[in-house]
């Protein structure tokens, strides 16, 4: 029985092995922050020479970066709470409700939703840039990609619903 307890403690301690991944994601968040302001600065400098299409595409790229940053935060907070340590909501009064108590089903929906929105923003940027690009095959893929995520989200939602209904019976 002693070795079984030791093994169980070792397995439980291994959850801390994911902590360096969260640190890496925080570094990625800082890199995205730098890229956001570098792109914003470049957009502001070229503003007078930009047409409205180029301006909209530049703004859509900024939205893309912001959505990706939100996606990273969702992964960090959810992973921390689910694998490292439970966050007590009553101790964190200033934290948004969406950052804590994210179960696996909600995480799947948020991740797929975020990726679908990021892909849709990219598709919109491609669409607005059609005058300069003749590669319609890429546009088809840019539109099909977010649609695949929407279909996957719907399938997961249906599966979660069926599982929930089955558990309540």
Residue pairs with C-beta under 8 A, 6 or more apart in sequence:
15 83
15 84
16 84
18 79
18 83
18 84
19 84
21 79
22 76
22 79
22 80
22 84
25 72
25 75
25 76
26 76
28 72
29 69
29 72
29 73
29 76
32 65
32 68
32 69
32 72
33 69
35 65
36 62
36 65
36 66
36 69
39 58
39 61
39 62
39 65
40 62
43 50
43 55
43 58
43 59
43 62
46 54
47 55
50 58
53 128
53 129
53 131
56 128
57 125
57 128
57 129
60 121
60 122
60 124
60 125
60 128
61 125
63 121
64 118
64 121
64 122
64 125
67 114
67 117
67 118
67 121
68 118
70 114
71 111
71 114
71 115
71 118
73 99
74 102
74 107
74 110
74 111
74 114
75 107
75 111
77 87
77 99
77 100
77 102
78 102
78 107
78 110
80 87
81 87
81 100
81 101
81 102
82 102
82 103
82 104
82 107
87 95
87 100
89 95
89 97
89 100
89 101
92 100
102 110
105 156
105 160
108 156
108 160
109 153
109 156
109 157
112 149
112 152
112 153
112 156
113 153
115 149
116 146
116 149
116 150
116 153
117 146
119 142
119 145
119 146
119 149
120 146
122 142
122 145
122 146
123 139
123 142
123 143
123 145
123 146
126 133
126 138
126 139
126 142
127 139
127 142
130 139
133 139
